[in-house]
Amino acid sequence: MIFMDHSVRLKPFLCTLLVACLVGCGEKQAASPQAITRAQAIALAERYVRENGYTDQPAVRERLDPESLDWNLPREQALQLRANTLKGKAIGAQAGGRNSEPGWGVAFDYAGDKSDPSICRVVTMDPYGQGLVMQHMDGRRSYWVDGPAPPNKPLRALEPEASAAASQPS
């Protein structure tokens, strides 16, 4: 009789376990994400600046991706600050995401005559084209336009090398 009580209790558990195993075995594994190419990173970043209202095109997103400097602003105020501040075509892309993590950085020139031609703005993303962020720090344009940087050169190394030499005692 004791044996019967245990078997009665185990039947629902064993049935549930068997069904879970069969369902789990039948599921396809999700494909692991694939890293994107430089060209794909540029296309994503160009769409990002256009959709978030940085170019001369109207923003198409109802909810803008926040920037650290306009985090709490209403949409219309954020759009006023962003509108036509950047050209829509990227000027360069480098391997290296935010804070020197793996990924991509894509640079854009400022729009308008009053902009400093030596600086630009940078959109960063992870290696899979996710987590796009407009960086609030300006980039050094020559870094982004002059071709590939050494792989260990961090994205945040935007100050001219001369500033390091200038701080050395003579």
Phi and psi in radians as a Rosetta constraint file:
Dihedral C 1 N 2 CA 2 C 2 CIRCULARHARMONIC -1.096 0.35
Dihedral N 2 CA 2 C 2 N 3 CIRCULARHARMONIC -0.722 0.35
Dihedral C 2 N 3 CA 3 C 3 CIRCULARHARMONIC -1.065 0.35
Dihedral N 3 CA 3 C 3 N 4 CIRCULARHARMONIC -0.706 0.35
Dihedral C 3 N 4 CA 4 C 4 CIRCULARHARMONIC -1.084 0.35
Dihedral N 4 CA 4 C 4 N 5 CIRCULARHARMONIC -0.721 0.35
Dihedral C 4 N 5 CA 5 C 5 CIRCULARHARMONIC -1.064 0.35
Dihedral N 5 CA 5 C 5 N 6 CIRCULARHARMONIC -0.729 0.35
Dihedral C 5 N 6 CA 6 C 6 CIRCULARHARMONIC -1.181 0.35
Dihedral N 6 CA 6 C 6 N 7 CIRCULARHARMONIC -0.694 0.35
Dihedral C 6 N 7 CA 7 C 7 CIRCULARHARMONIC -1.180 0.35
Dihedral N 7 CA 7 C 7 N 8 CIRCULARHARMONIC -0.610 0.35
Dihedral C 7 N 8 CA 8 C 8 CIRCULARHARMONIC -1.143 0.35
Dihedral N 8 CA 8 C 8 N 9 CIRCULARHARMONIC -0.677 0.35
Dihedral C 8 N 9 CA 9 C 9 CIRCULARHARMONIC -1.265 0.35
Dihedral N 9 CA 9 C 9 N 10 CIRCULARHARMONIC -0.561 0.35
Dihedral C 9 N 10 CA 10 C 10 CIRCULARHARMONIC -1.376 0.35
Dihedral N 10 CA 10 C 10 N 11 CIRCULARHARMONIC -0.474 0.35
Dihedral C 10 N 11 CA 11 C 11 CIRCULARHARMONIC -0.989 0.35
Dihedral N 11 CA 11 C 11 N 12 CIRCULARHARMONIC -0.898 0.35
Dihedral C 11 N 12 CA 12 C 12 CIRCULARHARMONIC -1.073 0.35
Dihedral N 12 CA 12 C 12 N 13 CIRCULARHARMONIC -0.664 0.35
Dihedral C 12 N 13 CA 13 C 13 CIRCULARHARMONIC -1.132 0.35
Dihedral N 13 CA 13 C 13 N 14 CIRCULARHARMONIC -0.815 0.35
Dihedral C 13 N 14 CA 14 C 14 CIRCULARHARMONIC -1.146 0.35
Dihedral N 14 CA 14 C 14 N 15 CIRCULARHARMONIC -0.675 0.35
Dihedral C 14 N 15 CA 15 C 15 CIRCULARHARMONIC -1.099 0.35
Dihedral N 15 CA 15 C 15 N 16 CIRCULARHARMONIC -0.774 0.35
Dihedral C 15 N 16 CA 16 C 16 CIRCULARHARMONIC -1.087 0.35
Dihedral N 16 CA 16 C 16 N 17 CIRCULARHARMONIC -0.760 0.35
Dihedral C 16 N 17 CA 17 C 17 CIRCULARHARMONIC -1.081 0.35
Dihedral N 17 CA 17 C 17 N 18 CIRCULARHARMONIC -0.754 0.35
Dihedral C 17 N 18 CA 18 C 18 CIRCULARHARMONIC -1.121 0.35
Dihedral N 18 CA 18 C 18 N 19 CIRCULARHARMONIC -0.779 0.35
Dihedral C 18 N 19 CA 19 C 19 CIRCULARHARMONIC -1.099 0.35
Dihedral N 19 CA 19 C 19 N 20 CIRCULARHARMONIC -0.741 0.35
Dihedral C 19 N 20 CA 20 C 20 CIRCULARHARMONIC -1.081 0.35
Dihedral N 20 CA 20 C 20 N 21 CIRCULARHARMONIC -0.711 0.35
Dihedral C 20 N 21 CA 21 C 21 CIRCULARHARMONIC -1.151 0.35
Dihedral N 21 CA 21 C 21 N 22 CIRCULARHARMONIC -0.744 0.35
Dihedral C 21 N 22 CA 22 C 22 CIRCULARHARMONIC -1.157 0.35
Dihedral N 22 CA 22 C 22 N 23 CIRCULARHARMONIC -0.733 0.35
Dihedral C 22 N 23 CA 23 C 23 CIRCULARHARMONIC -1.150 0.35
Dihedral N 23 CA 23 C 23 N 24 CIRCULARHARMONIC -0.777 0.35
Dihedral C 23 N 24 CA 24 C 24 CIRCULARHARMONIC -1.092 0.35
Dihedral N 24 CA 24 C 24 N 25 CIRCULARHARMONIC -0.659 0.35
Dihedral C 24 N 25 CA 25 C 25 CIRCULARHARMONIC -1.255 0.35
Dihedral N 25 CA 25 C 25 N 26 CIRCULARHARMONIC -0.487 0.35
Dihedral C 25 N 26 CA 26 C 26 CIRCULARHARMONIC -1.434 0.35
Dihedral N 26 CA 26 C 26 N 27 CIRCULARHARMONIC -0.283 0.35
Dihedral C 26 N 27 CA 27 C 27 CIRCULARHARMONIC -1.296 0.35
Dihedral N 27 CA 27 C 27 N 28 CIRCULARHARMONIC 2.476 0.35
Dihedral C 27 N 28 CA 28 C 28 CIRCULARHARMONIC -1.451 0.35
Dihedral N 28 CA 28 C 28 N 29 CIRCULARHARMONIC 2.477 0.35
Dihedral C 28 N 29 CA 29 C 29 CIRCULARHARMONIC -1.265 0.35
Dihedral N 29 CA 29 C 29 N 30 CIRCULARHARMONIC 2.415 0.35
Dihedral C 29 N 30 CA 30 C 30 CIRCULARHARMONIC -1.153 0.35
Dihedral N 30 CA 30 C 30 N 31 CIRCULARHARMONIC 2.416 0.35
Dihedral C 30 N 31 CA 31 C 31 CIRCULARHARMONIC -1.124 0.35
Dihedral N 31 CA 31 C 31 N 32 CIRCULARHARMONIC 2.388 0.35
Dihedral C 31 N 32 CA 32 C 32 CIRCULARHARMONIC -1.221 0.35
Dihedral N 32 CA 32 C 32 N 33 CIRCULARHARMONIC 2.509 0.35
Dihedral C 32 N 33 CA 33 C 33 CIRCULARHARMONIC -1.100 0.35
Dihedral N 33 CA 33 C 33 N 34 CIRCULARHARMONIC 2.558 0.35
Dihedral C 33 N 34 CA 34 C 34 CIRCULARHARMONIC -1.873 0.35
Dihedral N 34 CA 34 C 34 N 35 CIRCULARHARMONIC 2.432 0.35
Dihedral C 34 N 35 CA 35 C 35 CIRCULARHARMONIC -1.104 0.35
Dihedral N 35 CA 35 C 35 N 36 CIRCULARHARMONIC 2.520 0.35
Dihedral C 35 N 36 CA 36 C 36 CIRCULARHARMONIC -1.581 0.35
Dihedral N 36 CA 36 C 36 N 37 CIRCULARHARMONIC 2.841 0.35
Dihedral C 36 N 37 CA 37 C 37 CIRCULARHARMONIC -1.518 0.35
Dihedral N 37 CA 37 C 37 N 38 CIRCULARHARMONIC 2.970 0.35
Dihedral C 37 N 38 CA 38 C 38 CIRCULARHARMONIC -1.027 0.35
Dihedral N 38 CA 38 C 38 N 39 CIRCULARHARMONIC -0.788 0.35
Dihedral C 38 N 39 CA 39 C 39 CIRCULARHARMONIC -1.085 0.35
Dihedral N 39 CA 39 C 39 N 40 CIRCULARHARMONIC -0.694 0.35
Dihedral C 39 N 40 CA 40 C 40 CIRCULARHARMONIC -1.167 0.35
Dihedral N 40 CA 40 C 40 N 41 CIRCULARHARMONIC -0.678 0.35
Dihedral C 40 N 41 CA 41 C 41 CIRCULARHARMONIC -1.093 0.35
Dihedral N 41 CA 41 C 41 N 42 CIRCULARHARMONIC -0.736 0.35
Dihedral C 41 N 42 CA 42 C 42 CIRCULARHARMONIC -1.103 0.35
Dihedral N 42 CA 42 C 42 N 43 CIRCULARHARMONIC -0.804 0.35
Dihedral C 42 N 43 CA 43 C 43 CIRCULARHARMONIC -1.069 0.35
Dihedral N 43 CA 43 C 43 N 44 CIRCULARHARMONIC -0.743 0.35
Dihedral C 43 N 44 CA 44 C 44 CIRCULARHARMONIC -1.109 0.35
Dihedral N 44 CA 44 C 44 N 45 CIRCULARHARMONIC -0.769 0.35
Dihedral C 44 N 45 CA 45 C 45 CIRCULARHARMONIC -1.170 0.35
Dihedral N 45 CA 45 C 45 N 46 CIRCULARHARMONIC -0.692 0.35
Dihedral C 45 N 46 CA 46 C 46 CIRCULARHARMONIC -1.112 0.35
Dihedral N 46 CA 46 C 46 N 47 CIRCULARHARMONIC -0.707 0.35
Dihedral C 46 N 47 CA 47 C 47 CIRCULARHARMONIC -1.141 0.35
Dihedral N 47 CA 47 C 47 N 48 CIRCULARHARMONIC -0.700 0.35
Dihedral C 47 N 48 CA 48 C 48 CIRCULARHARMONIC -1.035 0.35
Dihedral N 48 CA 48 C 48 N 49 CIRCULARHARMONIC -0.841 0.35
Dihedral C 48 N 49 CA 49 C 49 CIRCULARHARMONIC -1.184 0.35
Dihedral N 49 CA 49 C 49 N 50 CIRCULARHARMONIC -0.600 0.35
Dihedral C 49 N 50 CA 50 C 50 CIRCULARHARMONIC -1.211 0.35
Dihedral N 50 CA 50 C 50 N 51 CIRCULARHARMONIC -0.862 0.35
Dihedral C 50 N 51 CA 51 C 51 CIRCULARHARMONIC -1.194 0.35
Dihedral N 51 CA 51 C 51 N 52 CIRCULARHARMONIC -0.446 0.35
Dihedral C 51 N 52 CA 52 C 52 CIRCULARHARMONIC -1.676 0.35
Dihedral N 52 CA 52 C 52 N 53 CIRCULARHARMONIC 0.174 0.35
Dihedral C 52 N 53 CA 53 C 53 CIRCULARHARMONIC 1.457 0.35
Dihedral N 53 CA 53 C 53 N 54 CIRCULARHARMONIC 0.389 0.35
Dihedral C 53 N 54 CA 54 C 54 CIRCULARHARMONIC -1.523 0.35
Dihedral N 54 CA 54 C 54 N 55 CIRCULARHARMONIC -0.329 0.35
Dihedral C 54 N 55 CA 55 C 55 CIRCULARHARMONIC -1.735 0.35
Dihedral N 55 CA 55 C 55 N 56 CIRCULARHARMONIC -2.957 0.35
Dihedral C 55 N 56 CA 56 C 56 CIRCULARHARMONIC -1.418 0.35
Dihedral N 56 CA 56 C 56 N 57 CIRCULARHARMONIC 0.002 0.35
Dihedral C 56 N 57 CA 57 C 57 CIRCULARHARMONIC -1.563 0.35
Dihedral N 57 CA 57 C 57 N 58 CIRCULARHARMONIC 2.591 0.35
Dihedral C 57 N 58 CA 58 C 58 CIRCULARHARMONIC -1.189 0.35
Dihedral N 58 CA 58 C 58 N 59 CIRCULARHARMONIC 2.500 0.35
Dihedral C 58 N 59 CA 59 C 59 CIRCULARHARMONIC -1.129 0.35
Dihedral N 59 CA 59 C 59 N 60 CIRCULARHARMONIC 2.430 0.35
Dihedral C 59 N 60 CA 60 C 60 CIRCULARHARMONIC -1.838 0.35
Dihedral N 60 CA 60 C 60 N 61 CIRCULARHARMONIC -0.168 0.35
Dihedral C 60 N 61 CA 61 C 61 CIRCULARHARMONIC -1.502 0.35
Dihedral N 61 CA 61 C 61 N 62 CIRCULARHARMONIC 2.324 0.35
Dihedral C 61 N 62 CA 62 C 62 CIRCULARHARMONIC -1.189 0.35
Dihedral N 62 CA 62 C 62 N 63 CIRCULARHARMONIC -0.730 0.35
Dihedral C 62 N 63 CA 63 C 63 CIRCULARHARMONIC -1.962 0.35
Dihedral N 63 CA 63 C 63 N 64 CIRCULARHARMONIC 1.956 0.35
Dihedral C 63 N 64 CA 64 C 64 CIRCULARHARMONIC -1.280 0.35
Dihedral N 64 CA 64 C 64 N 65 CIRCULARHARMONIC 2.573 0.35
Dihedral C 64 N 65 CA 65 C 65 CIRCULARHARMONIC -1.226 0.35
Dihedral N 65 CA 65 C 65 N 66 CIRCULARHARMONIC 2.223 0.35
Dihedral C 65 N 66 CA 66 C 66 CIRCULARHARMONIC -1.246 0.35
Dihedral N 66 CA 66 C 66 N 67 CIRCULARHARMONIC 2.643 0.35
Dihedral C 66 N 67 CA 67 C 67 CIRCULARHARMONIC -1.986 0.35
Dihedral N 67 CA 67 C 67 N 68 CIRCULARHARMONIC 2.679 0.35
Dihedral C 67 N 68 CA 68 C 68 CIRCULARHARMONIC -1.042 0.35
Dihedral N 68 CA 68 C 68 N 69 CIRCULARHARMONIC -0.482 0.35
Dihedral C 68 N 69 CA 69 C 69 CIRCULARHARMONIC -1.532 0.35
Dihedral N 69 CA 69 C 69 N 70 CIRCULARHARMONIC -0.255 0.35
Dihedral C 69 N 70 CA 70 C 70 CIRCULARHARMONIC -2.251 0.35
Dihedral N 70 CA 70 C 70 N 71 CIRCULARHARMONIC 0.557 0.35
Dihedral C 70 N 71 CA 71 C 71 CIRCULARHARMONIC -0.948 0.35
Dihedral N 71 CA 71 C 71 N 72 CIRCULARHARMONIC -0.802 0.35
Dihedral C 71 N 72 CA 72 C 72 CIRCULARHARMONIC -1.783 0.35
Dihedral N 72 CA 72 C 72 N 73 CIRCULARHARMONIC 0.141 0.35
Dihedral C 72 N 73 CA 73 C 73 CIRCULARHARMONIC -1.352 0.35
Dihedral N 73 CA 73 C 73 N 74 CIRCULARHARMONIC 2.539 0.35
Dihedral C 73 N 74 CA 74 C 74 CIRCULARHARMONIC -1.083 0.35
Dihedral N 74 CA 74 C 74 N 75 CIRCULARHARMONIC 2.717 0.35
Dihedral C 74 N 75 CA 75 C 75 CIRCULARHARMONIC -0.915 0.35
Dihedral N 75 CA 75 C 75 N 76 CIRCULARHARMONIC -0.821 0.35
Dihedral C 75 N 76 CA 76 C 76 CIRCULARHARMONIC -1.108 0.35
Dihedral N 76 CA 76 C 76 N 77 CIRCULARHARMONIC -0.670 0.35
Dihedral C 76 N 77 CA 77 C 77 CIRCULARHARMONIC -1.195 0.35
Dihedral N 77 CA 77 C 77 N 78 CIRCULARHARMONIC -0.728 0.35
Dihedral C 77 N 78 CA 78 C 78 CIRCULARHARMONIC -1.074 0.35
Dihedral N 78 CA 78 C 78 N 79 CIRCULARHARMONIC -0.729 0.35
Dihedral C 78 N 79 CA 79 C 79 CIRCULARHARMONIC -1.119 0.35
Dihedral N 79 CA 79 C 79 N 80 CIRCULARHARMONIC -0.659 0.35
Dihedral C 79 N 80 CA 80 C 80 CIRCULARHARMONIC -1.094 0.35
Dihedral N 80 CA 80 C 80 N 81 CIRCULARHARMONIC -0.678 0.35
Dihedral C 80 N 81 CA 81 C 81 CIRCULARHARMONIC -1.248 0.35
Dihedral N 81 CA 81 C 81 N 82 CIRCULARHARMONIC -0.579 0.35
Dihedral C 81 N 82 CA 82 C 82 CIRCULARHARMONIC -1.528 0.35
Dihedral N 82 CA 82 C 82 N 83 CIRCULARHARMONIC -0.573 0.35
Dihedral C 82 N 83 CA 83 C 83 CIRCULARHARMONIC -0.894 0.35
Dihedral N 83 CA 83 C 83 N 84 CIRCULARHARMONIC 2.210 0.35
Dihedral C 83 N 84 CA 84 C 84 CIRCULARHARMONIC 0.974 0.35
Dihedral N 84 CA 84 C 84 N 85 CIRCULARHARMONIC 0.581 0.35
Dihedral C 84 N 85 CA 85 C 85 CIRCULARHARMONIC -1.586 0.35
Dihedral N 85 CA 85 C 85 N 86 CIRCULARHARMONIC -0.361 0.35
Dihedral C 85 N 86 CA 86 C 86 CIRCULARHARMONIC -2.234 0.35
Dihedral N 86 CA 86 C 86 N 87 CIRCULARHARMONIC 2.598 0.35
Dihedral C 86 N 87 CA 87 C 87 CIRCULARHARMONIC -1.332 0.35
Dihedral N 87 CA 87 C 87 N 88 CIRCULARHARMONIC 2.576 0.35
Dihedral C 87 N 88 CA 88 C 88 CIRCULARHARMONIC -1.372 0.35
Dihedral N 88 CA 88 C 88 N 89 CIRCULARHARMONIC -0.235 0.35
Dihedral C 88 N 89 CA 89 C 89 CIRCULARHARMONIC -1.763 0.35
Dihedral N 89 CA 89 C 89 N 90 CIRCULARHARMONIC 2.253 0.35
Dihedral C 89 N 90 CA 90 C 90 CIRCULARHARMONIC -1.130 0.35
Dihedral N 90 CA 90 C 90 N 91 CIRCULARHARMONIC 2.571 0.35
Dihedral C 90 N 91 CA 91 C 91 CIRCULARHARMONIC -1.764 0.35
Dihedral N 91 CA 91 C 91 N 92 CIRCULARHARMONIC -0.205 0.35
Dihedral C 91 N 92 CA 92 C 92 CIRCULARHARMONIC 3.068 0.35
Dihedral N 92 CA 92 C 92 N 93 CIRCULARHARMONIC 2.859 0.35
Dihedral C 92 N 93 CA 93 C 93 CIRCULARHARMONIC -2.526 0.35
Dihedral N 93 CA 93 C 93 N 94 CIRCULARHARMONIC 2.484 0.35
Dihedral C 93 N 94 CA 94 C 94 CIRCULARHARMONIC -2.307 0.35
Dihedral N 94 CA 94 C 94 N 95 CIRCULARHARMONIC 2.579 0.35
Dihedral C 94 N 95 CA 95 C 95 CIRCULARHARMONIC -1.184 0.35
Dihedral N 95 CA 95 C 95 N 96 CIRCULARHARMONIC 2.336 0.35
Dihedral C 95 N 96 CA 96 C 96 CIRCULARHARMONIC 2.285 0.35
Dihedral N 96 CA 96 C 96 N 97 CIRCULARHARMONIC 2.076 0.35
Dihedral C 96 N 97 CA 97 C 97 CIRCULARHARMONIC -1.632 0.35
Dihedral N 97 CA 97 C 97 N 98 CIRCULARHARMONIC -2.791 0.35
Dihedral C 97 N 98 CA 98 C 98 CIRCULARHARMONIC -1.105 0.35
Dihedral N 98 CA 98 C 98 N 99 CIRCULARHARMONIC 2.427 0.35
Dihedral C 98 N 99 CA 99 C 99 CIRCULARHARMONIC 0.945 0.35
Dihedral N 99 CA 99 C 99 N 100 CIRCULARHARMONIC 0.652 0.35
Dihedral C 99 N 100 CA 100 C 100 CIRCULARHARMONIC 1.140 0.35
Dihedral N 100 CA 100 C 100 N 101 CIRCULARHARMONIC 0.346 0.35
Dihedral C 100 N 101 CA 101 C 101 CIRCULARHARMONIC -1.392 0.35
Dihedral N 101 CA 101 C 101 N 102 CIRCULARHARMONIC 2.849 0.35
Dihedral C 101 N 102 CA 102 C 102 CIRCULARHARMONIC -1.058 0.35
Dihedral N 102 CA 102 C 102 N 103 CIRCULARHARMONIC 2.544 0.35
Dihedral C 102 N 103 CA 103 C 103 CIRCULARHARMONIC 2.580 0.35
Dihedral N 103 CA 103 C 103 N 104 CIRCULARHARMONIC -2.641 0.35
Dihedral C 103 N 104 CA 104 C 104 CIRCULARHARMONIC -2.334 0.35
Dihedral N 104 CA 104 C 104 N 105 CIRCULARHARMONIC 2.601 0.35
Dihedral C 104 N 105 CA 105 C 105 CIRCULARHARMONIC -2.143 0.35
Dihedral N 105 CA 105 C 105 N 106 CIRCULARHARMONIC 2.317 0.35
Dihedral C 105 N 106 CA 106 C 106 CIRCULARHARMONIC -2.196 0.35
Dihedral N 106 CA 106 C 106 N 107 CIRCULARHARMONIC 2.233 0.35
Dihedral C 106 N 107 CA 107 C 107 CIRCULARHARMONIC -1.812 0.35
Dihedral N 107 CA 107 C 107 N 108 CIRCULARHARMONIC 2.614 0.35
Dihedral C 107 N 108 CA 108 C 108 CIRCULARHARMONIC -2.344 0.35
Dihedral N 108 CA 108 C 108 N 109 CIRCULARHARMONIC 2.420 0.35
Dihedral C 108 N 109 CA 109 C 109 CIRCULARHARMONIC -1.285 0.35
Dihedral N 109 CA 109 C 109 N 110 CIRCULARHARMONIC 2.594 0.35
Dihedral C 109 N 110 CA 110 C 110 CIRCULARHARMONIC -1.199 0.35
Dihedral N 110 CA 110 C 110 N 111 CIRCULARHARMONIC 2.632 0.35
Dihedral C 110 N 111 CA 111 C 111 CIRCULARHARMONIC -1.657 0.35
Dihedral N 111 CA 111 C 111 N 112 CIRCULARHARMONIC 2.687 0.35
Dihedral C 111 N 112 CA 112 C 112 CIRCULARHARMONIC 1.702 0.35
Dihedral N 112 CA 112 C 112 N 113 CIRCULARHARMONIC 2.800 0.35
Dihedral C 112 N 113 CA 113 C 113 CIRCULARHARMONIC -1.306 0.35
Dihedral N 113 CA 113 C 113 N 114 CIRCULARHARMONIC -0.487 0.35
Dihedral C 113 N 114 CA 114 C 114 CIRCULARHARMONIC -1.416 0.35
Dihedral N 114 CA 114 C 114 N 115 CIRCULARHARMONIC -0.024 0.35
Dihedral C 114 N 115 CA 115 C 115 CIRCULARHARMONIC -1.352 0.35
Dihedral N 115 CA 115 C 115 N 116 CIRCULARHARMONIC 2.621 0.35
Dihedral C 115 N 116 CA 116 C 116 CIRCULARHARMONIC -1.380 0.35
Dihedral N 116 CA 116 C 116 N 117 CIRCULARHARMONIC 2.077 0.35
Dihedral C 116 N 117 CA 117 C 117 CIRCULARHARMONIC -1.209 0.35
Dihedral N 117 CA 117 C 117 N 118 CIRCULARHARMONIC -0.143 0.35
Dihedral C 117 N 118 CA 118 C 118 CIRCULARHARMONIC -1.603 0.35
Dihedral N 118 CA 118 C 118 N 119 CIRCULARHARMONIC -0.084 0.35
Dihedral C 118 N 119 CA 119 C 119 CIRCULARHARMONIC -2.144 0.35
Dihedral N 119 CA 119 C 119 N 120 CIRCULARHARMONIC 2.878 0.35
Dihedral C 119 N 120 CA 120 C 120 CIRCULARHARMONIC -2.655 0.35
Dihedral N 120 CA 120 C 120 N 121 CIRCULARHARMONIC 3.085 0.35
Dihedral C 120 N 121 CA 121 C 121 CIRCULARHARMONIC -1.983 0.35
Dihedral N 121 CA 121 C 121 N 122 CIRCULARHARMONIC 2.688 0.35
Dihedral C 121 N 122 CA 122 C 122 CIRCULARHARMONIC -2.272 0.35
Dihedral N 122 CA 122 C 122 N 123 CIRCULARHARMONIC 2.318 0.35
Dihedral C 122 N 123 CA 123 C 123 CIRCULARHARMONIC -1.781 0.35
Dihedral N 123 CA 123 C 123 N 124 CIRCULARHARMONIC 2.246 0.35
Dihedral C 123 N 124 CA 124 C 124 CIRCULARHARMONIC -1.962 0.35
Dihedral N 124 CA 124 C 124 N 125 CIRCULARHARMONIC 2.778 0.35
Dihedral C 124 N 125 CA 125 C 125 CIRCULARHARMONIC -2.741 0.35
Dihedral N 125 CA 125 C 125 N 126 CIRCULARHARMONIC 2.890 0.35
Dihedral C 125 N 126 CA 126 C 126 CIRCULARHARMONIC -1.369 0.35
Dihedral N 126 CA 126 C 126 N 127 CIRCULARHARMONIC 3.062 0.35
Dihedral C 126 N 127 CA 127 C 127 CIRCULARHARMONIC -1.103 0.35
Dihedral N 127 CA 127 C 127 N 128 CIRCULARHARMONIC -0.277 0.35
Dihedral C 127 N 128 CA 128 C 128 CIRCULARHARMONIC -1.773 0.35
Dihedral N 128 CA 128 C 128 N 129 CIRCULARHARMONIC 0.111 0.35
Dihedral C 128 N 129 CA 129 C 129 CIRCULARHARMONIC 1.407 0.35
Dihedral N 129 CA 129 C 129 N 130 CIRCULARHARMONIC 0.380 0.35
Dihedral C 129 N 130 CA 130 C 130 CIRCULARHARMONIC -1.918 0.35
Dihedral N 130 CA 130 C 130 N 131 CIRCULARHARMONIC 2.879 0.35
Dihedral C 130 N 131 CA 131 C 131 CIRCULARHARMONIC 1.156 0.35
Dihedral N 131 CA 131 C 131 N 132 CIRCULARHARMONIC 0.712 0.35
Dihedral C 131 N 132 CA 132 C 132 CIRCULARHARMONIC -1.139 0.35
Dihedral N 132 CA 132 C 132 N 133 CIRCULARHARMONIC 2.352 0.35
Dihedral C 132 N 133 CA 133 C 133 CIRCULARHARMONIC -2.470 0.35
Dihedral N 133 CA 133 C 133 N 134 CIRCULARHARMONIC 2.342 0.35
Dihedral C 133 N 134 CA 134 C 134 CIRCULARHARMONIC -1.466 0.35
Dihedral N 134 CA 134 C 134 N 135 CIRCULARHARMONIC 2.068 0.35
Dihedral C 134 N 135 CA 135 C 135 CIRCULARHARMONIC -1.290 0.35
Dihedral N 135 CA 135 C 135 N 136 CIRCULARHARMONIC 2.444 0.35
Dihedral C 135 N 136 CA 136 C 136 CIRCULARHARMONIC -1.437 0.35
Dihedral N 136 CA 136 C 136 N 137 CIRCULARHARMONIC -0.357 0.35
Dihedral C 136 N 137 CA 137 C 137 CIRCULARHARMONIC -1.424 0.35
Dihedral N 137 CA 137 C 137 N 138 CIRCULARHARMONIC 2.435 0.35
Dihedral C 137 N 138 CA 138 C 138 CIRCULARHARMONIC -1.221 0.35
Dihedral N 138 CA 138 C 138 N 139 CIRCULARHARMONIC 2.643 0.35
Dihedral C 138 N 139 CA 139 C 139 CIRCULARHARMONIC -1.771 0.35
Dihedral N 139 CA 139 C 139 N 140 CIRCULARHARMONIC 2.770 0.35
Dihedral C 139 N 140 CA 140 C 140 CIRCULARHARMONIC -1.501 0.35
Dihedral N 140 CA 140 C 140 N 141 CIRCULARHARMONIC 2.028 0.35
Dihedral C 140 N 141 CA 141 C 141 CIRCULARHARMONIC -0.968 0.35
Dihedral N 141 CA 141 C 141 N 142 CIRCULARHARMONIC -0.720 0.35
Dihedral C 141 N 142 CA 142 C 142 CIRCULARHARMONIC -1.076 0.35
Dihedral N 142 CA 142 C 142 N 143 CIRCULARHARMONIC -0.538 0.35
Dihedral C 142 N 143 CA 143 C 143 CIRCULARHARMONIC -1.100 0.35
Dihedral N 143 CA 143 C 143 N 144 CIRCULARHARMONIC -0.683 0.35
Dihedral C 143 N 144 CA 144 C 144 CIRCULARHARMONIC -1.493 0.35
Dihedral N 144 CA 144 C 144 N 145 CIRCULARHARMONIC -0.481 0.35
Dihedral C 144 N 145 CA 145 C 145 CIRCULARHARMONIC -1.627 0.35
Dihedral N 145 CA 145 C 145 N 146 CIRCULARHARMONIC -0.526 0.35
Dihedral C 145 N 146 CA 146 C 146 CIRCULARHARMONIC -1.382 0.35
Dihedral N 146 CA 146 C 146 N 147 CIRCULARHARMONIC 0.297 0.35
Dihedral C 146 N 147 CA 147 C 147 CIRCULARHARMONIC 1.704 0.35
Dihedral N 147 CA 147 C 147 N 148 CIRCULARHARMONIC -3.065 0.35
Dihedral C 147 N 148 CA 148 C 148 CIRCULARHARMONIC -1.119 0.35
Dihedral N 148 CA 148 C 148 N 149 CIRCULARHARMONIC 2.423 0.35
Dihedral C 148 N 149 CA 149 C 149 CIRCULARHARMONIC -1.632 0.35
Dihedral N 149 CA 149 C 149 N 150 CIRCULARHARMONIC 2.805 0.35
Dihedral C 149 N 150 CA 150 C 150 CIRCULARHARMONIC -0.959 0.35
Dihedral N 150 CA 150 C 150 N 151 CIRCULARHARMONIC 2.523 0.35
Dihedral C 150 N 151 CA 151 C 151 CIRCULARHARMONIC -1.060 0.35
Dihedral N 151 CA 151 C 151 N 152 CIRCULARHARMONIC -0.401 0.35
Dihedral C 151 N 152 CA 152 C 152 CIRCULARHARMONIC -1.654 0.35
Dihedral N 152 CA 152 C 152 N 153 CIRCULARHARMONIC 0.077 0.35
Dihedral C 152 N 153 CA 153 C 153 CIRCULARHARMONIC -1.344 0.35
Dihedral N 153 CA 153 C 153 N 154 CIRCULARHARMONIC 2.054 0.35
Dihedral C 153 N 154 CA 154 C 154 CIRCULARHARMONIC -1.247 0.35
Dihedral N 154 CA 154 C 154 N 155 CIRCULARHARMONIC 2.627 0.35
Dihedral C 154 N 155 CA 155 C 155 CIRCULARHARMONIC -1.044 0.35
Dihedral N 155 CA 155 C 155 N 156 CIRCULARHARMONIC -0.618 0.35
Dihedral C 155 N 156 CA 156 C 156 CIRCULARHARMONIC -1.403 0.35
Dihedral N 156 CA 156 C 156 N 157 CIRCULARHARMONIC -0.004 0.35
Dihedral C 156 N 157 CA 157 C 157 CIRCULARHARMONIC -1.431 0.35
Dihedral N 157 CA 157 C 157 N 158 CIRCULARHARMONIC 1.218 0.35
Dihedral C 157 N 158 CA 158 C 158 CIRCULARHARMONIC -1.767 0.35
Dihedral N 158 CA 158 C 158 N 159 CIRCULARHARMONIC -0.123 0.35
Dihedral C 158 N 159 CA 159 C 159 CIRCULARHARMONIC -1.369 0.35
Dihedral N 159 CA 159 C 159 N 160 CIRCULARHARMONIC 2.532 0.35
Dihedral C 159 N 160 CA 160 C 160 CIRCULARHARMONIC -1.044 0.35
Dihedral N 160 CA 160 C 160 N 161 CIRCULARHARMONIC 2.514 0.35
Dihedral C 160 N 161 CA 161 C 161 CIRCULARHARMONIC -1.060 0.35
Dihedral N 161 CA 161 C 161 N 162 CIRCULARHARMONIC -0.445 0.35
Dihedral C 161 N 162 CA 162 C 162 CIRCULARHARMONIC -1.104 0.35
Dihedral N 162 CA 162 C 162 N 163 CIRCULARHARMONIC -0.517 0.35
Dihedral C 162 N 163 CA 163 C 163 CIRCULARHARMONIC -1.156 0.35
Dihedral N 163 CA 163 C 163 N 164 CIRCULARHARMONIC -0.570 0.35
Dihedral C 163 N 164 CA 164 C 164 CIRCULARHARMONIC -1.222 0.35
Dihedral N 164 CA 164 C 164 N 165 CIRCULARHARMONIC -0.699 0.35
Dihedral C 164 N 165 CA 165 C 165 CIRCULARHARMONIC -1.209 0.35
Dihedral N 165 CA 165 C 165 N 166 CIRCULARHARMONIC -0.598 0.35
Dihedral C 165 N 166 CA 166 C 166 CIRCULARHARMONIC -1.180 0.35
Dihedral N 166 CA 166 C 166 N 167 CIRCULARHARMONIC -0.478 0.35
Dihedral C 166 N 167 CA 167 C 167 CIRCULARHARMONIC -1.444 0.35
Dihedral N 167 CA 167 C 167 N 168 CIRCULARHARMONIC -0.127 0.35
Dihedral C 167 N 168 CA 168 C 168 CIRCULARHARMONIC -1.356 0.35
Dihedral N 168 CA 168 C 168 N 169 CIRCULARHARMONIC 2.406 0.35
Dihedral C 168 N 169 CA 169 C 169 CIRCULARHARMONIC -1.160 0.35
Dihedral N 169 CA 169 C 169 N 170 CIRCULARHARMONIC 2.526 0.35
